Amino acid sequence: MTQMTRIDAGGVAVGSLDHLAGWEATLVTQLRCWCDGDQGRTTVFDTFARCFDPNEAERAFAAFEALVTTLMLHAHRPLVRHSVQCSCLGADESVFIHFIRLAEAGQFNDATLVATLMIGATYAEHLTLIAGEVGHTARQMSQYISTPISRACPSAALLH
């Protein structure tokens, strides 16, 4: 039996997107789609544009982009994600959504602590503030989104 590396551990399936609230599953899917490149980022932006007026869509997308970019640039290790079409929830994705859920609920200290599982303490508080905004926006968007973003986003084969 081979030993699982630290990076592989972040991709272990710990749940299913079906068990998340709709806004949480959408955020996980947006993360996956955004990480797939320019076409995926365009698809994510288009989702914001369908839900909000142009100025609000730009602001909301900028917050999401700041959250993901900061996380990807300063994470302790590369975060592992599943492909856009996959219904599994990976360990890293689970931490990501739990972090946003806490921040959105106003549990700043707990969210900041969870953030340190992914990123250094130097960035944790700043990231938590952004995550609260992103979570709030995702909840608002959930009342407008009828088609799962995963159907509109290109998929890169990552895990399954």
N, C-alpha and C positions, 0 to 999 in steps of 0.2 A: 504494500500500500504506500502511495506517495504522500508525503507530508504537504498539507495545504499551506501555501505561502500567505503572508500577511495581506498581500494585494488580492489574492483569490478569495480570501475570507469575506471581503466586502461585497462580493457578488453572490454569496450564499442566499438562496431563496428562503425568506423568513415569513412570507405571507403572500397574499394575492391582492392585486389592485381592487378586486371586487369587494374586499373587506374594508376598504377605506371610504371615507365620505367622498362624494363626487368631486368636491373642490380639491381634496388632497390627491386623489387619483389623477386629476387634471394637472396638478403641479408636478407630480412625478413624471407624467408623460411629457409635459413641457420641458422639463429638465433633460429628458432623453432626446427629445427632438432638437432642442437648442444645441446640445453637444454633438449632434450629427453634422453640423456645418451650416453654411450660409442658407441653403434651401430650408433647412429645419428652422433656423432663426426667423426667416421670412414667414414661415407658417405660424410660428409662435406669435410674431407681431400681428399677423392677420387676425389671429384669435382675439387679441386685445382690441384691434381696430373694429371688429364686429360688435364688441360689447360696449365700447365707450366712444365719446366724441374724440376727434383727432388729437387735441391737446392732452386729454386724460389718457388716451391710449399711448401716446409718446411717453408720458410721465410714468405710467404703470410698467411699460416695457423697459424703460431705463432702470427702474428699481429692480425688476427681475434680472435684467442683464448685469447690473452691479452686484447683485447677490451671487449669481452663478459665476461671474468672472472672478470676483474676489475669492470665492470658495475654491475654484479651480486653480488659481494662481498661487494660493497660499496654503492649500491643504497639506496635512502631514504626509500624505501619500496620495497617489492618484485615486480618485473615487471610482468605484466600479458600478456600472449601471447595466441594466438589461436592455435589449433592443426595444424600440418603440412599440412594436406589435406584441411583445411578451406580456402576459398577464401576471407574471410573478412579481413580487416585490423583493428586491435585493436588500441585504443588510445595510449597505451604505445609503440606499434610497430610503429605507425605513428611518434611519437616523436623521436624514435630511428632512423628511416630512414631519417627524416628531419635533424636531427643532422649530420648524415653521409653525406648527400647531401651538406649541408653547408660547412662542413670540406673539402670535396673533391673539392668543387668549390673555395677553398682558402679564404672563408669568416670566418676567424679564430675567430674574436671577437663575431660574431653572433653565430657561432657553440659552442663556449665556454659558452655563455649565455644559449643556449638551453641545453647544457650538465648539467647545474646546475638544470634543472627541474628533472633530473634523479639521479644526484650524487652530493656530496658536492663539494664546490669550490676548496678544497684541491686537488682533482683529476681531475677537469674539463679540465684544460689546457693540461695535459698529455694525457687524454683520447681523446681530440680533435686532437692532433697530430697523434695518432694511427688511429682515425676515418678517417682522410684524406688519410692515406695510404691504409686502408681497402677499402674505396670508390674508390680510383684510381684502385686498384687491381680488384674490382668487375666490373668496367667498362671494363677493359681489358678482364676479363673472359667472359663477355657477348657475345663476338664475337665467342667463342668456345662452349658455352653451347647450345645444341639443345634440350635436354630432361630436363624438369623441375625437379629440385632436389626433389620436394615433392613426385614424383612417386617412387623414390629410397629410400626414408627415412621412417623408421617406424614411426607410428603416435601414440601419446599418447592423449587420450581424455582429453582435457583441458576445452575449452569452447564449441566449435562446429567446 
